[in-house]
């Protein structure tokens, strides 16, 4: 898999990450397919290469994994208080699925007492 072949799926995941991050007041300036750093990673189970795309946006790490079967997983640092659950921080925001059917949720961490 190469960046050109994965672009359409990658752009869908980036759009979802931007939209979900914006729900929590996080902007991701500069998060664009054209400025990603790309690498290949061998899947030990299938033996196929997955495409990894990485960014740094306003001090936040963003990473996507695009598998040859079309499934994707993306993650973005949030590092924020949860707006509705005061005892939790939102560590990361994850987006996954088979585009265009994508799901997302923040990863929560309990604040120390």
C-alpha positions in Angstrom: 0.0 0.0 0.0 1.3 3.4 -0.8 0.2 6.9 0.2 -1.5 7.7 -3.1 -3.6 4.5 -3.0 -4.6 5.1 0.6 -5.4 8.8 0.2 -9.2 8.6 -0.1 -9.5 6.4 3.1 -6.9 8.5 4.9 -8.7 11.8 4.1 -12.0 10.3 5.5 -10.3 9.4 8.7 -8.6 12.8 9.0 -11.9 14.5 8.5 -13.5 12.4 11.2 -10.6 13.0 13.6 -10.8 16.8 13.0 -14.6 16.8 13.5 -14.4 14.7 16.7 -11.5 16.7 18.1 -13.4 19.9 17.4 -16.3 18.6 19.6 -13.9 18.8 22.5 -12.5 22.2 21.5 -9.3 20.9 19.9 -8.2 22.3 16.6 -5.7 20.3 14.5 -4.1 22.9 12.2 -1.9 21.5 9.5 -3.5 18.0 9.7 -3.3 17.3 5.9 -2.5 14.1 4.0 0.2 15.9 2.0 2.3 16.7 5.0 2.3 13.3 6.7 5.3 11.2 7.4 4.7 7.8 5.9 6.2 4.4 6.8 5.2 0.7 6.2 4.7 -1.7 9.1 4.5 -5.5 8.6 1.5 -7.1 10.2 2.8 -10.2 12.0 -0.5 -12.0 11.6 -1.1 -11.5 7.9 2.4 -10.8 6.7 1.1 -7.8 4.8 2.3 -4.2 5.1 0.1 -1.5 6.6 0.7 2.1 5.9 1.4 4.3 8.8 0.9 8.1 8.6 2.1 10.5 11.3 1.7 14.2 12.1 2.5 16.7 14.8 -0.3 19.3 15.0 -0.1 22.1 17.5 1.9 19.9 19.9 -0.4 16.9 19.5 0.6 13.6 18.0 -1.6 12.1 15.3 -1.2 8.7 13.8 -3.2 6.6 11.3 -2.7 2.9 10.4 -4.3 1.9 7.1 -4.4 -1.9 6.5 -4.5 -3.6 3.1 -8.0 -5.0 3.9 -9.3 -1.4 4.1 -9.6 -1.2 7.9 -8.2 1.9 9.6 -7.2 3.0 13.0 -6.3 6.6 13.9 -5.3 8.2 17.2 -4.8 11.8 18.2 -3.5 13.2 21.6 -6.2 15.2 23.4 -4.8 15.6 26.9 -7.9 17.5 28.2 -10.3 17.4 31.1 -13.5 15.5 30.1 -16.3 18.1 29.7 -19.0 16.0 31.4 -17.0 13.8 33.7 -14.9 15.9 36.1 -13.0 12.9 37.5 -11.5 12.0 34.1 -9.0 13.2 31.6 -9.3 12.5 27.9 -5.9 11.1 26.9 -6.4 10.3 23.2 -9.1 10.3 20.6 -9.4 7.1 18.5 -11.2 6.6 15.2 -11.5 3.1 13.6 -13.4 1.1 11.2 -13.8 0.4 7.5 -14.5 3.7 5.7 -16.9 5.2 5.4 -18.2 3.4 8.5 -16.0 4.9 11.2 -16.4 4.9 15.0 -14.7 7.1 17.5 -14.3 7.6 21.2 -11.9 9.3 23.6 -9.7 7.2 25.9 -10.4 8.2 29.5 -8.0 8.2 32.4 -9.2 8.5 36.0 -7.7 11.6 37.7 -5.8 10.9 40.9 -7.5 11.7 44.1 
